[in-house]
Amino acid sequence: MQIIENIPKLKPRAIGAHKGDFGKVCIIGGSIGMSGAAAIAGSAALRAGAGLVRLATPRSVLPIVAAIEACYTTIPLPEDVAGCISADAIGLILQLAGQNDVMAFGPGVSVAAGVRRVLDKLIAQDGLRLVIDADGLNCLAKSSDWLERKKASLILTPHPGEMRRLWDRLFRRQMPADRTDQAAELAQKAGCTVVLKGAGTVVTDGGDRVYVNTTGNPGMATAGSGDVLTGVITALAGQGLDNFDAAVLGVYIHGLAGDIAAERTGQVSLITTDIIDSLGEAFLQHLKGQT
């Protein structure tokens, strides 16, 4: 297996470029009490360069999500009595799948029955590029046959707990202790790119490429940090990077932004919005070859 050390870079932007050149992305997220997760992912996608960011969220959550950031657009989705996305949203979400370059699913969505049905339909869409995080991964872990239905091109971004739940669903043997082995075996089994989060985040396509991240710090162990990563990876994929390169650059920039933020606030006081606010400096440093 080849250990990747060179970090991808985005191509310079053409003088005559327009927003359509930098990706239309749609993030499906949020539920009552978890509106911030969707907004964080959307804000991060904007700061990571996506040309157009859409947030599809339950109808009752939409005013909160829309008020947090003016630069993404919002789409109201049918919801159940608990304020989670309902199965009635499937038709609209499938329309969105055809209108966007990349989609993300999971931040704050819950694991309600309607949410799981929506994800079942999304992963069966041939040609769809889909980042799955957070509760989206927990929904997969509750499904016994999602691999048989998978046609979409997936990037999975589990933290160790989500990794354990996915492993227990897919494998009938003990999970290896080595994190690189865990990620590689899941990627091979699922035919996707896996981002196993944590200290030394592992990215692999299950083939001959693996990257172990060197940026980041313990201050980033704060609620919402993973939602930032979801938004960043989604935006980079929308700008033309393949799944593996988008994931590698995404985790590197995410960690670097966390390091820049920690220099300003210290690790103890670091919060997720500090990471978003530092993304611009992280991209600049990487572009200039300072990292």
C-alpha positions as CSV (number, residue, x, y, z in Angstrom):
1,M,0.0,0.0,0.0
2,Q,1.4,3.4,-1.0
3,I,1.6,6.0,1.7
4,I,0.6,9.4,0.2
5,E,2.7,12.4,1.5
6,N,2.0,15.0,-1.2
7,I,-1.1,17.0,-0.4
8,P,-3.3,17.8,-3.4
9,K,-4.0,21.5,-4.4
10,L,-6.9,23.1,-6.1
11,K,-6.2,24.5,-9.6
12,P,-5.9,28.3,-9.8
13,R,-9.1,30.0,-10.7
14,A,-9.5,31.4,-14.2
15,I,-10.1,35.1,-14.5
16,G,-13.4,34.6,-16.2
17,A,-14.7,32.0,-13.9
18,H,-18.2,32.0,-12.5
19,K,-19.8,30.2,-9.5
20,G,-20.9,27.3,-11.6
21,D,-17.2,26.4,-12.2
22,F,-16.7,25.7,-8.5
23,G,-19.3,23.2,-7.8
24,K,-23.0,23.0,-6.8
25,V,-23.3,21.1,-3.6
26,C,-26.2,20.2,-1.4
27,I,-26.0,19.2,2.2
28,I,-28.9,17.3,3.7
29,G,-28.9,17.8,7.5
30,G,-30.6,19.1,10.6
31,S,-33.5,18.2,12.8
32,I,-35.1,19.8,15.8
33,G,-32.3,20.6,18.3
34,M,-29.6,19.9,15.7
35,S,-29.9,22.8,13.4
36,G,-26.4,23.9,14.1
37,A,-24.9,20.8,12.6
38,A,-26.3,21.5,9.1
39,A,-25.4,25.2,9.3
40,I,-21.8,24.4,10.3
41,A,-21.4,22.1,7.4
42,G,-22.8,24.6,5.0
43,S,-20.7,27.4,6.3
44,A,-17.6,25.3,6.0
45,A,-18.5,24.3,2.4
46,L,-18.7,28.0,1.5
47,R,-15.3,28.8,3.1
48,A,-13.8,25.8,1.3
49,G,-14.7,27.3,-2.1
50,A,-17.9,25.7,-3.3
51,G,-19.6,28.0,-5.8
52,L,-23.1,27.3,-4.7
53,V,-24.1,25.7,-1.4
54,R,-27.6,24.5,-0.7
55,L,-28.9,23.2,2.6
56,A,-31.9,20.9,2.6
57,T,-33.3,20.7,6.1
58,P,-36.7,20.0,7.8
59,R,-39.2,22.7,7.3
60,S,-39.4,23.8,10.9
61,V,-35.7,24.0,11.2
62,L,-35.1,26.1,8.1
63,P,-35.6,29.5,9.7
64,I,-32.9,28.8,12.2
65,V,-30.5,27.4,9.6
66,A,-31.1,30.3,7.2
67,A,-30.5,32.9,9.9
68,I,-27.1,31.5,10.8
69,E,-25.5,32.2,7.3
70,A,-26.7,34.4,4.5
71,C,-24.5,33.0,1.8
72,Y,-26.0,29.5,1.3
73,T,-29.5,28.8,0.1
74,T,-32.0,26.7,2.0
75,I,-34.6,24.1,0.9
76,P,-37.4,23.1,3.2
77,L,-38.1,19.3,3.5
78,P,-41.1,17.5,4.7
79,E,-40.7,16.4,8.3
80,D,-42.2,14.0,10.8
81,V,-43.8,14.9,14.1
82,A,-40.4,15.0,15.9
83,G,-39.0,17.5,13.4
84,C,-36.8,15.0,11.5
85,I,-36.8,14.5,7.7
86,S,-39.6,12.3,6.7
87,A,-39.9,9.8,3.8
88,D,-42.2,12.3,2.0
89,A,-39.0,14.2,1.2
90,I,-37.6,11.4,-1.0
91,G,-39.0,12.8,-4.3
92,L,-37.6,16.3,-3.7
93,I,-34.2,15.0,-2.5
94,L,-33.8,12.8,-5.6
95,Q,-34.5,15.9,-7.7
96,L,-31.7,17.7,-5.8
97,A,-29.4,14.7,-6.5
98,G,-29.8,15.4,-10.2
99,Q,-29.2,19.2,-9.8
100,N,-26.0,19.1,-7.8
101,D,-22.4,17.9,-8.4
102,V,-21.9,16.5,-4.9
103,M,-24.2,15.8,-1.9
104,A,-23.6,15.3,1.7
105,F,-25.9,13.5,4.2
106,G,-25.8,13.2,7.9
107,P,-25.1,16.3,10.1
108,G,-27.8,16.4,12.7
109,V,-30.4,14.3,10.8
110,S,-31.1,11.7,13.5
111,V,-31.7,8.0,12.8
112,A,-35.5,8.2,12.4
113,A,-37.3,5.8,10.1
114,G,-37.9,8.4,7.4
115,V,-34.3,9.5,7.5
116,R,-33.1,6.0,6.9
117,R,-35.5,5.6,3.9
118,V,-34.1,8.8,2.4
119,L,-30.6,7.5,2.7
120,D,-31.6,4.1,1.3
121,K,-32.7,5.9,-1.9
122,L,-29.7,8.1,-2.2
123,I,-27.1,5.4,-2.0
124,A,-28.9,3.6,-4.8
125,Q,-28.4,6.5,-7.2
126,D,-25.9,5.5,-9.9
127,G,-23.4,8.3,-10.6
128,L,-24.2,10.3,-7.4
129,R,-21.2,11.5,-5.4
130,L,-22.2,11.4,-1.8
131,V,-20.4,12.2,1.5
132,I,-21.9,10.4,4.5
133,D,-21.2,11.5,8.0
134,A,-22.6,11.5,11.6
135,D,-26.1,10.1,11.8
136,G,-25.9,9.1,8.1
137,L,-23.3,6.6,9.2
138,N,-25.4,5.5,12.1
139,C,-28.3,4.9,9.6
140,L,-26.1,2.7,7.5
141,A,-25.1,0.7,10.6
142,K,-28.8,-0.1,11.1
143,S,-29.2,-1.5,7.6
144,S,-28.4,-5.1,6.8
145,D,-28.3,-4.8,3.1
146,W,-27.0,-1.3,2.2
147,L,-24.0,-2.7,0.3
148,E,-26.2,-4.7,-2.0
149,R,-28.1,-1.5,-2.9
150,K,-25.1,0.8,-3.2
151,K,-24.5,2.4,-6.6
152,A,-23.5,5.9,-5.5
153,S,-19.8,6.9,-5.2
154,L,-19.3,7.3,-1.4
155,I,-17.0,9.0,1.0
156,L,-17.6,7.7,4.5
157,T,-16.2,9.8,7.4
158,P,-16.6,7.8,10.6
159,H,-15.2,8.6,14.0
160,P,-14.1,5.6,16.0
161,G,-17.5,4.9,17.5
162,E,-19.2,5.1,14.1
163,M,-16.4,2.9,12.7
164,R,-17.2,0.2,15.3
165,R,-20.9,0.2,14.5
166,L,-20.2,0.0,10.7
167,W,-17.7,-2.8,11.3
168,D,-20.0,-4.8,13.5
169,R,-22.7,-4.7,10.8
170,L,-20.5,-5.7,7.9
171,F,-17.9,-8.1,9.3
172,R,-18.3,-11.2,11.4
173,R,-14.9,-11.0,13.0
174,Q,-13.0,-8.8,15.4
175,M,-12.0,-5.4,14.2
176,P,-8.2,-5.0,13.9
177,A,-6.4,-2.8,16.4
178,D,-4.6,-0.9,13.7
179,R,-6.6,2.1,12.4
180,T,-5.1,1.9,8.9
181,D,-6.2,-1.7,8.6
182,Q,-9.7,-0.8,9.9
183,A,-10.1,2.0,7.3
184,A,-8.6,-0.1,4.4
185,E,-10.8,-3.1,5.1
186,L,-14.0,-1.0,5.3
187,A,-13.0,0.8,2.1
188,Q,-12.4,-2.5,0.3
189,K,-15.6,-4.0,1.6
190,A,-17.8,-1.0,0.7
191,G,-15.9,0.0,-2.5
192,C,-15.6,3.6,-1.3
193,T,-13.2,6.2,0.2
194,V,-13.0,6.1,4.0
195,V,-11.9,8.9,6.3
196,L,-11.3,7.4,9.8
197,K,-11.3,10.5,12.0
198,G,-9.2,11.0,15.1
199,A,-5.6,11.8,16.0
200,G,-3.8,10.9,12.8
201,T,-6.9,10.7,10.6
202,V,-6.6,7.9,8.0
203,V,-7.8,8.3,4.4
204,T,-7.8,5.4,2.1
205,D,-9.6,4.2,-1.1
206,G,-9.1,0.6,-0.1
207,G,-6.7,0.1,-3.0
208,D,-3.1,1.1,-3.0
209,R,-3.4,4.6,-1.5
210,V,-3.5,5.6,2.1
211,Y,-2.8,9.0,3.8
212,V,-2.3,9.6,7.5
213,N,-2.9,13.2,8.5
214,T,-0.3,15.2,10.4
215,T,-2.3,18.4,11.1
216,G,-4.7,19.1,13.9
217,N,-4.7,19.2,17.7
218,P,-6.7,18.1,20.8
219,G,-8.6,21.5,20.8
220,M,-10.5,20.2,17.8
221,A,-12.2,17.6,20.0
222,T,-15.3,19.8,20.2
223,A,-18.9,19.4,19.0
224,G,-19.3,20.3,15.3
225,S,-15.7,19.8,14.3
226,G,-16.7,16.8,12.2
227,D,-19.5,18.8,10.5
228,V,-16.8,21.3,9.4
229,L,-14.9,18.4,7.8
230,T,-18.0,17.2,6.0
231,G,-18.5,20.6,4.5
232,V,-14.9,21.0,3.4
233,I,-14.6,17.6,1.8
234,T,-18.0,18.1,0.0
235,A,-16.8,21.5,-1.4
236,L,-13.5,20.1,-2.6
237,A,-15.2,17.2,-4.4
238,G,-17.5,19.8,-6.0
239,Q,-14.5,21.7,-7.3
240,G,-13.3,18.7,-9.3
241,L,-11.1,16.7,-7.0
242,D,-11.7,12.9,-7.0
243,N,-13.0,11.4,-3.8
244,F,-9.6,10.4,-2.4
245,D,-7.9,13.7,-3.2
246,A,-10.8,15.7,-1.8
247,A,-10.7,13.7,1.4
248,V,-6.9,14.0,1.7
249,L,-6.9,17.8,1.1
250,G,-10.0,18.2,3.3
251,V,-8.6,16.5,6.4
252,Y,-5.3,18.3,5.9
253,I,-6.9,21.8,5.6
254,H,-9.3,21.1,8.4
255,G,-6.5,20.2,10.7
256,L,-4.4,23.1,9.6
257,A,-7.3,25.5,10.2
258,G,-7.6,24.0,13.7
259,D,-3.9,24.6,14.3
260,I,-4.2,28.2,13.2
261,A,-7.3,28.7,15.4
262,A,-5.5,27.1,18.4
263,E,-2.7,29.6,18.1
264,R,-5.2,32.4,18.5
265,T,-7.5,31.0,21.1
266,G,-5.6,28.2,22.8
267,Q,-6.8,24.6,22.6
268,V,-9.1,24.9,25.7
269,S,-11.2,27.7,24.3
270,L,-11.3,26.5,20.7
271,I,-14.8,26.1,19.2
272,T,-16.0,24.9,15.9
273,T,-16.6,28.3,14.4
274,D,-13.0,29.2,15.1
275,I,-12.0,26.4,12.7
276,I,-14.3,27.8,10.0
277,D,-12.9,31.3,10.5
278,S,-9.4,29.9,10.0
279,L,-10.1,28.0,6.8
280,G,-9.1,30.9,4.6
281,E,-5.7,31.3,6.2
282,A,-5.2,27.5,6.0
283,F,-5.9,27.5,2.2
284,L,-3.5,30.5,1.8
285,Q,-0.7,28.8,3.6
286,H,-1.1,25.6,1.6
287,L,-1.3,27.5,-1.7
288,K,1.9,29.4,-0.9
289,G,3.7,26.3,0.1
290,Q,4.2,27.3,3.7
291,T,2.9,24.0,4.9
